[in-house]
Amino acid sequence: MDSLDRIDFFLKEAEAYVGTHRCNADGSNFSLILYSEVAEKYSELRQKLKRLNLTHLYVARNWSSLINNIRDHDSSRSEKNTFQNLYLNSLNELCRERYFVANLSPENLIQFPSNTLGGSYLEYMCDGRFYEFDKQPLASNSDVEWFFRLIGKTHDFYHLVGEFYHYGWDGGFITYENERSHQRDLIVLAEEVCLYAFIMGQTRLNNVIPIVAEWCNTSLIHCSEWIKNARRSWLLDNDYEAIRKQFLFPSFIEDCEKWMYVSFKTNTLARRFCADEYLRAFYKALKPARKQSVLEEEYRSYIMESFERGVRSKPLVCLKWDQYFDRKLQDVRDFLQVPKRKLFRDGSHYLKVDMGV
C-alpha cells in the first residue's frame, strides 16, 4: 500500500473500533452521568485519602502575576546530565509487549515527594477529585485495542506533563445541571480541547492540520452548547447518537484517538521531521479567522499554542510512565522537551511543583 492507502486503511480500522467500543452503556464516550453520582465517587475517594492526610486543595489564583518570576527561575537552572535514566521506547516495542502503566492507588504513590512525577500525579488526582486510580488494564486482543486503552490509561499524564489542569474548587468535572457552574465548566472543557490539540500535534500528520484549525475557530462554541443543552437533550430521549449530530463538540476525542493510531501504524514518530515547516502549514490553514468574541479569540490562541507545543515535544506515548515516578516532574518535562506553557487565565490551577513549593 502507498502512503495514502495506508493512512486510509488504519483510519478505517480505528473508526471501526471507536464505533463499537464506547465507554458507556448508551454508546457515549463522554460523561453524562448525574452530578450527585460523580460527587459520591469523589466522596468515597476523599474518605480513603483522609487517613493519608491528602485532603487539601492547592489552587493558585493569580498565576499570571507569578509566571515571570517562575520563568526567570527556570532560565537560571544549571544544565545537568539528569536524563541518563530516562528513555523513550518505540511504539512497536511497546505494542509487542502490550505495555500498560502499572495499576495505581494512593497508597502506591504516597511514598513519592510532591515534586516527583509520582507525587505530582497523586496531588493532581486529589486536587481535581478525579477517580483515576482504578483504571484496570484488560487483555488486548489487537493492536488497535491495545493502543486505545494505552491512550486512555496515560491520558492524565499528558495533563500533568503538558500543564493542562485548569479547574476550580469543586474539582475538574462537569456539573451540567448547575447553571452557576457553566462558565467554570466551559474553562474545563476548553482545557480538554487544548490537551487534545497537544496530542494531535504529536501525530505529525498533515491530515490533522485542518481538523485542529477548525477546532481553533469553533470548539469554544461547541463546548458552550454542549454544557448548556446536551445533557438536557439527553435526558429527554436518551439518544446519544442524536446528540452527537446536534452538538459537534464530542468528536474531538475520537478524532484525536483515531489519528494517534494512524500515526502509530504509519510510524510517523520515528521519521525525520521539520517542526517549523509543519507549523507553517498549520498557521496557513488558520487563515482567515472569522470574527470572534474576546473569549473565543483567547481560547483560539490557547489551542494554537497547545498544538505547537505538541509538535515540538518528544512523543509522550513512547514513555513508560510508571518507571519514572521517582524522577522530578520538571526533569521529565525537560527530557520530553515539552515547551513551557505561556498562555494562562487568572485562576488557573497549579500544583506545588509549578509554584516552586
LUMLO-360961 format. One record per residue: z, y, x of N, C-alpha, C in turn; residue in one letter. Coordinates in steps of 0.2 Angstrom, whole numbers, plus 2048, in hexadecimal, padded with zeros to 3 digits. Atoms other than C-alpha are relative to their C-alpha. Example, Ala and Ser with C-alpha at 12.3 -4.5 7.8 and 13.67 -1.06 7.14 Angstrom:
<sites>
SITE  n.w  n.v  n.u  ca.w  ca.v  ca.u  c.w  c.v  c.u  resn
SITE  800  7FA  804   827   7EA   83E  800  806  804     A
SITE  7FF  7FA  7FC   824   7FB   844  803  805  7FC     S
</sites>
This chain:
<sites>
SITE  n.w  n.v  n.u  ca.w  ca.v  ca.u  c.w  c.v  c.u  resn
SITE  800  7FA  804   800   800   800  800  806  804     M
SITE  7FF  7F9  7FC   7FD   812   806  806  803  7FE     D
SITE  7FA  7FC  801   80A   81F   806  801  802  7F8     S
SITE  7FF  7FE  807   807   825   7F4  801  7FA  7FC     L
SITE  7FF  806  804   806   814   7ED  807  7FD  801     D
SITE  7F9  802  7FE   816   80F   7F6  805  804  7FC     R
SITE  7FB  7FC  803   81F   81E   7EF  800  7FF  7F8     I
SITE  800  801  807   819   81B   7DD  803  7F9  7FE     D
SITE  7FD  807  802   81E   808   7DE  807  800  800     F
SITE  7F8  7FF  7FF   830   80C   7E4  803  804  7FB     F
SITE  7FE  7FC  805   831   81A   7D8  801  7FC  7F9     L
SITE  800  804  806   82D   80E   7C9  805  7FB  800     K
SITE  7FB  805  7FF   839   801   7D0  807  804  7FF     E
SITE  7FA  7FD  801   847   80E   7D0  801  802  7F9     A
SITE  800  7FE  807   842   815   7BF  802  7FA  7FB     E
SITE  7FF  806  804   843   803   7B8  808  7FE  800     A
SITE  7F8  801  7FF   855   801   7BF  804  805  7FC     Y
SITE  7FC  7FB  803   85B   812   7B9  7FF  7FF  7F8     V
SITE  801  801  808   854   80E   7A7  804  7FB  7FD     G
SITE  7FC  806  803   85E   7FE   7A5  807  7FF  803     T
SITE  7F9  801  7FD   86E   801   7AF  803  807  800     H
SITE  7FC  7FA  801   877   810   7A8  807  7FF  800     R
SITE  7F9  801  7FF   889   813   7AA  804  7FE  7F9     C
SITE  7FD  800  806   88E   814   797  7FD  7FB  7FB     N
SITE  803  805  805   88C   808   788  7FB  803  7FC     A
SITE  805  7FD  804   882   815   77F  7F9  802  804     D
SITE  806  7FF  7FC   875   815   78D  800  807  805     G
SITE  800  7FA  7FC   87B   826   795  803  7FF  807     S
SITE  7FE  800  7FA   87E   829   7A7  804  806  802     N
SITE  7FC  7FA  7FF   888   839   7A5  806  800  7FB     F
SITE  7FA  801  804   89A   83A   79E  800  804  7F9     S
SITE  7FF  7FD  807   89B   83E   78B  807  7FE  7FD     L
SITE  7FA  802  803   8AC   837   789  805  806  7FE     I
SITE  7FC  7FB  803   8BA   840   780  805  803  806     L
SITE  7FC  7FC  7FB   8C4   84D   78A  807  7FC  801     Y
SITE  7F9  803  800   8D5   844   785  800  7F9  803     S
SITE  800  807  7FD   8CF   833   78B  7FF  801  808     E
SITE  801  7FE  7F9   8CA   83B   79C  807  802  803     V
SITE  7F9  7FE  7FE   8DB   844   79D  805  7FA  801     A
SITE  7FB  805  7FF   8E4   834   79A  7FF  7FC  806     E
SITE  802  803  7F9   8DB   82C   7A9  803  803  806     K
SITE  7FE  7FC  7FB   8E0   83A   7B4  808  800  800     Y
SITE  7F9  801  801   8F2   839   7AD  803  7FA  803     S
SITE  7FE  807  7FD   8F3   827   7B2  800  801  808     E
SITE  801  7FF  7F8   8ED   82C   7C4  806  804  802     L
SITE  7FB  7FC  7FE   8FA   83A   7C5  807  7FC  800     R
SITE  7FA  804  800   908   82E   7C1  800  7FB  806     Q
SITE  800  805  7FB   902   822   7CE  801  804  807     K
SITE  7FF  7FC  7FA   901   830   7DB  807  804  801     L
SITE  7FA  7FC  7FF   912   838   7D7  805  7FD  805     K
SITE  7FB  803  7FB   91C   82C   7E2  7FD  801  807     R
SITE  803  7FF  7F9   910   830   7F0  800  808  802     L
SITE  7FF  7F9  7FF   914   843   7EE  7F9  803  801     N
SITE  807  7FD  7FF   901   847   7EC  7FE  803  7F9     L
SITE  802  7FE  807   902   850   7DB  7FE  808  800     T
SITE  801  7F9  800   8FF   862   7E1  7F8  801  7FF     H
SITE  807  7FE  800   8EF   86C   7DE  800  806  805     L
SITE  801  7FB  7FB   8E8   877   7EC  7FA  803  7FF     Y
SITE  806  7FC  802   8DC   884   7E6  7FF  807  804     V
SITE  801  7FA  7FD   8D5   892   7F1  7FC  805  7FB     A
SITE  802  7FC  805   8D2   8A0   7E5  7FB  806  802     R
SITE  804  7FB  7FE   8CA   8AD   7F0  7FC  7FE  807     N
SITE  803  803  7FA   8BF   8A3   7FC  7FB  805  803     W
SITE  805  7FC  7FD   8B2   8B0   7FE  803  806  805     S
SITE  7FD  7FB  7FB   8BE   8BC   806  803  7FD  806     S
SITE  7FD  803  7FB   8C4   8AF   812  7FA  7FD  805     L
SITE  805  804  7FD   8B3   8A7   817  7FE  803  807     I
SITE  802  7FE  7F9   8AF   8B3   826  805  7FF  805     N
SITE  7FA  802  7FB   8C0   8B0   82E  7FF  7F8  802     N
SITE  801  807  7FE   8BC   89D   82D  7FA  7FF  804     I
SITE  806  801  7FC   8AB   89F   833  801  802  807     R
SITE  7FF  7FE  7F9   8B1   8A8   842  804  7FB  804     D
SITE  7FC  806  7FD   8BE   89A   845  7FC  7FA  802     H
SITE  805  806  7FE   8B0   88D   844  7FC  802  806     D
SITE  805  7FF  7FB   8A5   896   850  803  800  807     S
SITE  7FC  800  7FA   8B3   897   85D  802  7F9  802     S
SITE  7FE  807  7FE   8B5   884   85D  7FC  7FE  806     R
SITE  803  802  7FA   8B2   87D   86E  7FC  7F9  7FF     S
SITE  804  806  801   8A4   870   870  803  7FA  804     E
SITE  7FC  806  7FD   8AC   85F   873  7FC  7FA  7FE     K
SITE  803  806  802   8A5   84D   873  804  7FC  7FB     N
SITE  7FB  803  805   8AE   848   863  7FC  7FB  7FC     T
SITE  804  804  805   8A0   83E   85B  7FE  7F9  803     F
SITE  802  806  7FD   89F   82F   867  801  7FA  7FC     Q
SITE  7FF  806  804   8A6   823   85A  7FD  801  7F9     N
SITE  803  7FF  806   89C   82A   84B  7F9  7FD  801     L
SITE  806  803  7FF   88C   821   848  7FC  7FF  7F9     Y
SITE  804  801  806   87E   821   83B  7FC  7F9  800     L
SITE  803  806  801   877   810   835  7F9  801  7FD     N
SITE  806  800  804   865   80D   82F  801  7FD  7F9     S
SITE  7FF  802  807   863   80B   81D  7FE  7F8  7FF     L
SITE  802  807  800   85A   7FA   820  806  7FC  802     N
SITE  7FB  804  7FD   869   7F4   82A  806  800  7FA     E
SITE  7FB  7FF  805   875   7FA   81C  7FE  7FB  7FA     L
SITE  802  803  805   86B   7F2   80F  800  7F8  801     C
SITE  7FF  807  7FE   86A   7E1   818  807  7FD  7FF     R
SITE  7F9  802  801   87D   7E0   818  803  802  7FA     E
SITE  7FD  7FD  806   87F   7E8   807  806  804  801     R
SITE  7FA  7FD  7FF   88B   7F4   80D  802  804  7FA     Y
SITE  7FD  7FB  804   897   7FD   802  806  803  803     F
SITE  7F9  7FD  7FE   8A6   808   805  805  7FC  7FE     V
SITE  7FA  805  802   8B6   7FE   805  804  803  7FA     A
SITE  7FC  7FE  806   8C0   7FE   7F5  806  805  803     N
SITE  7FB  7FB  7FE   8CC   80D   7F6  806  801  7FB     L
SITE  7FA  7FE  805   8DD   812   7EE  804  805  804     S
SITE  7FC  7FB  7FD   8E9   820   7F1  804  7FD  806     P
SITE  7FC  803  7FB   8F4   814   7FB  7FC  7FF  806     E
SITE  805  801  7FA   8E5   810   807  800  807  804     N
SITE  802  7F9  7FD   8E2   823   80A  806  804  802     L
SITE  7FA  7FC  7FF   8F4   82A   80B  802  800  808     I
SITE  7FF  800  7F8   8F5   825   81E  7FC  805  804     Q
SITE  804  7FB  7FC   8E8   832   823  802  807  7FF     F
SITE  7FE  7F9  800   8EC   844   827  7FB  804  7FB     P
SITE  804  7FC  805   8E5   851   81B  7F9  803  803     S
SITE  806  7FD  7FD   8D8   857   828  7FB  7FB  801     N
SITE  804  805  7FF   8D0   846   829  7FB  7FF  7FA     T
SITE  804  802  805   8C2   83F   81F  803  7FC  7FB     L
SITE  7FC  804  804   8CE   832   817  805  805  7FC     G
SITE  7FB  7FC  803   8DB   83F   814  7FD  805  7FB     G
SITE  804  7FB  804   8CF   84C   80D  7FE  7FD  7FA     S
SITE  802  804  806   8C8   83F   801  805  7FF  7FB     Y
SITE  7FA  801  805   8D9   83C   7FA  802  806  7FD     L
SITE  7FE  7FA  803   8DD   84E   7F8  7FA  802  7FB     E
SITE  805  7FE  804   8CC   851   7F0  801  7FC  7F9     Y
SITE  7FF  804  806   8CF   843   7E3  806  802  7FC     M
SITE  7FA  7FE  804   8E1   849   7DF  7FF  807  7FD     C
SITE  801  7F9  803   8DC   85C   7DD  7FB  800  7FB     D
SITE  805  800  805   8CD   858   7D3  801  7FB  7FA     G
SITE  7FF  805  805   8D5   84A   7C9  7FA  7FB  7FE     R
SITE  805  805  801   8C6   83F   7CB  803  7F9  801     F
SITE  7FE  806  7FF   8CA   82D   7C9  7FB  7FB  803     Y
SITE  805  803  7FC   8BF   826   7D6  802  7FA  805     E
SITE  7FE  805  7FC   8CA   81A   7DF  7FF  7F9  7FF     F
SITE  801  807  803   8C5   80B   7D5  7F9  7FE  7FF     D
SITE  807  802  800   8B3   80B   7D8  7FF  7F9  803     K
SITE  800  807  7FD   8B0   7F8   7DA  7F9  7FE  801     Q
SITE  807  802  7FE   8A0   7F2   7E3  7FF  7F9  7FD     P
SITE  802  807  803   898   7E4   7D9  7FA  7FD  805     L
SITE  805  804  7FC   88C   7D7   7E0  7F9  804  7FF     A
SITE  807  7FD  801   87A   7DF   7E3  7FB  7FB  801     S
SITE  805  805  800   86C   7D4   7DF  7F9  802  803     N
SITE  806  7FD  7FE   85E   7E0   7E5  801  806  804     S
SITE  7FF  7FA  7FC   85B   7EE   7F1  801  806  7FB     D
SITE  800  7FA  805   859   7FB   7E2  807  800  7FD     V
SITE  7F9  800  802   86A   7F5   7DB  805  802  805     E
SITE  7FB  7FE  7FB   873   7F6   7EB  800  807  802     W
SITE  801  7F9  7FE   86C   807   7EF  803  805  7FB     F
SITE  7FD  7FB  806   871   80F   7DE  807  7FF  800     F
SITE  7F9  800  800   882   808   7DF  803  803  807     R
SITE  7FE  7FD  7FA   884   80E   7F1  800  807  7FF     L
SITE  800  7F8  801   87F   820   7EC  806  801  7FB     I
SITE  7FA  7FE  804   88C   81F   7DE  806  7FF  803     G
SITE  7F9  801  7FC   89A   819   7E9  801  805  805     K
SITE  7FF  7FB  7FB   897   826   7F6  7FF  807  7FE     T
SITE  802  7FA  803   893   834   7EA  806  805  802     H
SITE  7FB  7FB  7FF   8A4   83C   7ED  801  802  807     D
SITE  800  7FE  7F9   8A2   83C   800  7FB  806  801     F
SITE  805  7FA  7FF   893   847   7FE  803  806  7FE     Y
SITE  7FC  7FA  802   89E   853   7F4  804  803  806     H
SITE  7FB  7FE  7FB   8AB   853   802  7FC  803  806     L
SITE  804  7FD  7FA   89F   855   811  7FC  806  7FF     V
SITE  805  7FA  802   893   861   808  804  806  7FD     G
SITE  7FD  7FB  803   8A1   86C   801  7FE  802  7F9     E
SITE  802  800  807   89C   869   7EF  806  7FE  7FC     F
SITE  7FA  802  804   8AD   869   7E6  803  807  7FD     Y
SITE  7FE  7F9  803   8AE   879   7DB  803  7FE  7F9     H
SITE  7FD  801  806   8BA   876   7CD  807  804  7FF     Y
SITE  7FA  7FC  802   8C9   87E   7C4  807  7FC  800     G
SITE  7FA  803  800   8DB   87A   7C1  801  7FA  7FC     W
SITE  800  806  805   8D7   86D   7B4  7FC  7FA  803     D
SITE  804  806  7FD   8CD   862   7C0  7F9  801  800     G
SITE  807  7FF  800   8BB   85F   7C2  7FC  7FD  7FB     G
SITE  804  803  805   8B6   858   7B2  7FE  805  7FA     F
SITE  803  7FB  805   8AD   85F   7A3  804  7FF  7F9     I
SITE  7FC  801  806   8B7   862   793  7FC  800  7F9     T
SITE  805  800  806   8A8   865   787  803  804  7FA     Y
SITE  7FE  7FD  806   8B2   869   777  804  806  801     E
SITE  7FC  7FA  7FF   8BD   877   77F  7FB  805  802     N
SITE  805  7FB  7FE   8B2   886   77E  803  805  805     E
SITE  7FD  7FB  7FB   8BE   890   789  7FF  7FD  807     R
SITE  802  803  7F9   8B9   884   797  7F9  800  802     S
SITE  807  801  7FF   8A7   886   795  7FD  803  807     H
SITE  802  7FC  7FA   8A5   893   7A3  802  7FC  806     Q
SITE  7FE  804  7FA   8AF   888   7AF  7FC  7FA  801     R
SITE  804  806  800   8A6   879   7AA  7F9  801  802     D
SITE  807  7FE  7FE   895   882   7AD  800  800  808     L
SITE  800  7FF  7F9   89B   885   7BF  800  7F9  803     I
SITE  7FF  807  7FE   8A0   872   7C1  7F9  7FD  800     V
SITE  806  804  801   88F   86C   7BB  7FB  803  805     L
SITE  804  7FD  7FB   886   879   7C6  801  7FE  807     A
SITE  7FE  803  7F9   88F   872   7D5  7FD  7F9  801     E
SITE  803  807  800   889   861   7D0  7F8  801  802     E
SITE  807  7FF  7FF   877   867   7D0  7FF  802  807     V
SITE  800  7FE  7F9   87A   86F   7E1  801  7FA  805     C
SITE  7FF  806  7FC   880   85E   7E8  7FA  7FC  800     L
SITE  806  804  801   871   855   7E1  7FA  804  804     Y
SITE  805  7FC  7FC   866   863   7E9  800  7FE  807     A
SITE  7FF  802  7F9   86E   85F   7F9  7FD  7F9  802     F
SITE  802  807  7FF   86B   84C   7F7  7F8  800  800     I
SITE  807  800  800   859   850   7F2  7FD  802  807     M
SITE  802  7FE  7FA   857   859   802  800  7FB  805     G
SITE  7FF  805  7FC   85C   84A   80B  7FA  7FB  800     Q
SITE  805  805  801   84D   840   804  7FA  801  805     T
SITE  806  7FE  7FB   840   84A   80F  7FA  7FE  7FD     R
SITE  806  802  803   833   846   802  7FD  806  7FD     L
SITE  803  7FA  803   826   853   7FD  800  800  7F8     N
SITE  800  801  808   827   84C   7EB  806  804  7FD     N
SITE  7FA  7FD  803   838   853   7E8  800  808  800     V
SITE  800  7F9  7FF   834   865   7ED  7FF  804  7F9     I
SITE  801  7FD  807   82D   86A   7DB  806  7FF  7FC     P
SITE  7FA  802  804   83C   861   7D3  805  805  801     I
SITE  7FA  7FC  7FF   849   86B   7DC  7FE  807  7FF     V
SITE  802  7F9  802   83F   87B   7DA  801  801  7F9     A
SITE  7FF  7FF  807   840   878   7C8  807  801  7FE     E
SITE  7F9  800  800   852   875   7C9  803  807  801     W
SITE  7FE  7F9  7FE   854   886   7D1  7FF  805  7FA     C
SITE  802  7FB  805   84C   88F   7C2  803  7FE  7F9     N
SITE  7FE  802  807   853   885   7B3  806  7FC  800     T
SITE  7FA  805  801   862   87A   7B7  806  804  7FD     S
SITE  7FA  7FD  803   86F   887   7B3  800  801  7F8     L
SITE  802  800  808   867   889   7A1  802  7FA  7FD     I
SITE  7FF  806  802   867   877   79F  807  7FE  800     H
SITE  7F9  802  7FF   879   875   7A5  804  803  7FA     C
SITE  7FC  7FC  806   87F   883   798  7FE  7FC  7FA     S
SITE  801  804  806   876   87A   78A  803  7FA  7FF     E
SITE  7FC  807  800   87D   869   78F  807  801  7FE     W
SITE  7F9  7FF  801   88F   870   78F  801  802  7F9     I
SITE  7FF  7FE  807   88D   879   77E  7FE  7FC  7FB     K
SITE  803  803  806   883   86E   774  7FF  7F8  800     N
SITE  802  807  800   880   85C   77B  805  7FC  7FD     A
SITE  7FA  804  802   891   855   777  800  800  7F8     R
SITE  800  7FF  807   890   85C   765  7FA  7FC  7FD     R
SITE  805  804  802   87F   854   763  801  7F9  800     S
SITE  7FE  807  7FF   885   844   76A  804  7FD  7FA     W
SITE  7FB  802  805   893   843   75E  7FD  7FF  7F9     L
SITE  804  801  806   887   845   74F  7FD  7FA  7FF     L
SITE  804  806  801   87C   836   752  800  7FB  806     D
SITE  7FE  805  7FB   882   82D   762  7F9  7FE  803     N
SITE  806  802  7FD   870   82D   768  7FF  804  807     D
SITE  800  7FD  7F9   870   831   77B  7F9  802  802     Y
SITE  807  7FF  7FE   85D   82F   77D  7FD  807  7FD     E
SITE  802  7FA  803   85A   83D   770  803  806  804     A
SITE  7FD  7FB  7FC   866   848   77A  7FD  801  806     I
SITE  803  7FF  7F9   85D   845   78A  7F9  804  7FF     R
SITE  806  7FD  802   84D   84B   781  801  807  7FF     K
SITE  7FF  7FA  802   855   85A   77A  803  805  805     Q
SITE  7FC  7FD  7FB   860   85F   789  7FD  7FD  807     F
SITE  803  803  7FA   857   85D   79A  805  7FF  806     L
SITE  7FC  800  7FA   866   85F   7A5  802  7F9  803     F
SITE  7FE  806  7FD   86B   84D   7A8  7FB  7FD  805     P
SITE  805  803  7FC   85B   848   7B1  800  801  807     S
SITE  7FF  7FE  7F9   860   850   7C1  803  7FA  804     F
SITE  7FD  805  7FD   86B   841   7C5  7FB  7FA  801     I
SITE  804  805  7FF   85E   834   7C2  7FA  802  805     E
SITE  805  7FE  7FB   851   83E   7CB  802  7FF  807     D
SITE  7FD  800  7FA   85C   83F   7DA  800  7F9  803     C
SITE  7FF  807  7FE   860   82C   7DA  7F9  7FD  801     E
SITE  806  803  7FF   84E   827   7D8  7FC  802  806     K
SITE  804  7FD  7FA   847   832   7E6  804  7FE  806     W
SITE  7FC  802  7FA   855   82D   7F2  7FE  7F8  801     M
SITE  802  806  7FF   850   81B   7EF  7F9  7FF  803     Y
SITE  806  800  7FD   83E   81F   7F2  800  802  808     V
SITE  7FF  7FE  7F9   843   827   802  802  7FA  805     S
SITE  7FD  805  7FD   84D   818   807  7FA  7FA  801     F
SITE  805  805  7FF   83E   80C   804  7FA  802  804     K
SITE  806  7FD  7FC   831   817   80C  802  802  807     T
SITE  7FE  7FF  7F9   83C   819   81B  7FF  808  803     N
SITE  802  7F9  7FE   83A   82C   81B  806  803  805     T
SITE  7FB  7FD  7FC   84B   82F   823  800  7FE  808     L
SITE  801  802  7F9   846   826   833  7FA  803  804     A
SITE  806  7FD  7FD   836   830   836  802  807  803     R
SITE  7FF  7F9  7FD   834   840   840  7FF  805  7FA     R
SITE  800  7FC  806   836   84F   835  802  807  802     F
SITE  800  7F9  7FF   834   862   836  803  803  7FA     C
SITE  7FD  7FD  806   841   86A   82B  7FE  807  7FE     A
SITE  803  7F9  802   83A   87C   82C  7FA  7FF  7FC     D
SITE  806  801  803   829   876   827  801  7FE  7F9     E
SITE  7FE  803  807   830   86C   818  803  806  7FC     Y
SITE  7FC  7FB  804   83B   87B   813  7FB  805  7FE     L
SITE  805  7FB  802   82C   887   813  7FC  7FE  7FA     R
SITE  804  802  806   823   87C   807  805  800  7F9     A
SITE  7FB  7FF  805   833   87C   7FC  800  807  7FD     F
SITE  7FF  7F9  802   835   88F   7FC  7F9  803  7FD     Y
SITE  807  7FE  803   822   891   7F8  800  7FD  7F9     K
SITE  800  802  807   825   886   7E9  805  804  7FB     A
SITE  7FB  7FC  804   833   891   7E3  7FD  806  7FD     L
SITE  802  7FA  802   828   8A0   7E0  7FA  7FF  7FB     K
SITE  7FC  7FA  802   826   8A9   7D4  806  7FE  7FC     P
SITE  7FA  802  804   838   8A8   7CD  7FF  804  7FA     A
SITE  800  7FC  806   839   8AD   7BB  806  804  800     R
SITE  7FA  7FB  801   845   8BB   7B5  806  7FC  7FE     K
SITE  7FA  804  801   856   8B4   7B6  806  805  7FF     Q
SITE  7FA  7FD  800   868   8BA   7B2  803  800  807     S
SITE  7FC  7FF  7FA   874   8BF   7C0  803  7F9  802     V
SITE  7FD  806  7FE   87D   8AE   7BF  7FA  7FB  801     L
SITE  806  805  7FF   86C   8A4   7BE  7FE  801  807     E
SITE  803  7FE  7F9   866   8AD   7CE  805  7FE  805     E
SITE  7FB  802  7FC   876   8AA   7D6  800  7F8  802     E
SITE  800  807  7FF   876   897   7D3  7F9  7FD  802     Y
SITE  807  801  7FD   863   897   7D7  801  800  808     R
SITE  7FE  800  7F8   869   89C   7E9  804  7FB  802     S
SITE  7FC  806  7FE   876   88F   7E9  7FC  7FA  801     Y
SITE  804  806  800   86A   881   7E5  7FB  800  806     I
SITE  805  7FF  7FA   85D   888   7F2  804  7FE  806     M
SITE  7FC  801  7FA   86B   888   7FF  802  7F9  801     E
SITE  7FE  807  7FF   871   877   7FB  7FA  7FB  802     S
SITE  806  804  7FE   85F   86F   7FC  7FF  801  807     F
SITE  801  7FF  7F9   85D   877   80D  805  7FD  804     E
SITE  7FB  803  7FC   86E   871   813  7FF  7F8  800     R
SITE  801  807  800   869   85F   80E  7FA  7FE  804     G
SITE  806  801  7FB   858   861   817  802  800  807     V
SITE  7FE  7FF  7F9   861   866   827  805  7FB  802     R
SITE  7FA  804  7FE   86F   859   827  7FD  7F9  801     S
SITE  802  807  7FE   86E   847   82E  801  7FC  7F9     K
SITE  800  804  806   86C   83A   820  807  7FD  7FF     P
SITE  7F9  802  801   87D   838   819  801  7F9  7FD     L
SITE  800  807  803   879   828   810  800  7FB  805     V
SITE  800  805  7FA   878   81F   821  807  800  803     C
SITE  7FA  800  7FD   88A   822   825  805  7FB  7FD     L
SITE  7FB  804  803   897   815   823  807  803  7FF     K
SITE  7FB  7FB  801   8A4   820   81B  807  7FD  802     W
SITE  7FA  802  800   8B3   815   81B  802  7FE  808     D
SITE  7FE  801  7F9   8B2   812   82E  803  806  804     Q
SITE  7FE  7FA  7FC   8B6   824   832  805  804  7FC     Y
SITE  7FA  7FD  804   8C5   828   826  805  804  805     F
SITE  7FB  7FD  7FC   8CF   82C   835  7FD  806  804     D
SITE  803  7FB  7FD   8C3   839   83C  801  807  7FC     R
SITE  7FF  7F9  803   8C5   84C   839  7F9  801  7FB     K
SITE  806  7FF  804   8BA   851   82A  7FB  805  803     L
SITE  804  7FC  7FD   8B3   85F   833  7FB  7FD  806     Q
SITE  803  804  7FB   8AE   853   841  7FA  7FC  7FD     D
SITE  806  803  803   8A4   849   835  7FB  804  7FD     V
SITE  805  7FB  802   89C   858   82E  7FB  802  806     R
SITE  804  7FD  7FA   897   85E   83F  7FB  7FA  803     D
SITE  805  806  7FE   890   84C   844  7FA  800  7FB     F
SITE  805  800  805   886   84C   834  7FC  806  800     L
SITE  804  7FA  800   880   85D   838  7FF  804  7F9     Q
SITE  800  7FC  806   884   864   827  801  807  801     V
SITE  7FF  7F9  7FF   882   877   827  806  802  7FC     P
SITE  7FA  7FD  804   891   881   822  7FD  803  7FA     K
SITE  803  7FC  806   88F   887   810  802  807  800     R
SITE  800  7F9  7FF   88C   899   80F  802  804  7F9     K
SITE  7FF  7FD  806   88C   89D   7FC  805  7FD  7FC     L
SITE  7FA  802  804   89C   89C   7F1  801  805  7FB     F
SITE  7FD  7FC  805   8A3   8A3   7E1  807  801  802     R
SITE  7F9  7FF  800   8B4   8AB   7E1  803  7FA  7FB     D
SITE  7FD  805  804   8C0   89D   7DB  7FE  7F9  802     G
SITE  802  806  7FE   8B7   88F   7E4  807  7FC  803     S
SITE  7FA  805  7FE   8C3   880   7E7  7FE  7FE  807     H
SITE  800  802  7F9   8C6   87C   7FA  806  7FC  802     Y
SITE  7FA  804  7FE   8D0   86F   802  803  803  806     L
SITE  7FC  7FD  7FB   8DD   872   80F  7FC  800  807     K
SITE  804  800  7F9   8D2   86D   81E  7FB  806  800     V
SITE  805  7FA  800   8C5   87B   818  804  806  801     D
SITE  7FC  7FA  7FF   8D3   888   818  804  800  806     M
SITE  7FD  800  7FA   8D9   884   829  807  7FE  7FF     G
SITE  7F9  802  801   8E9   87C   822  801  7F9  803     V
</sites>
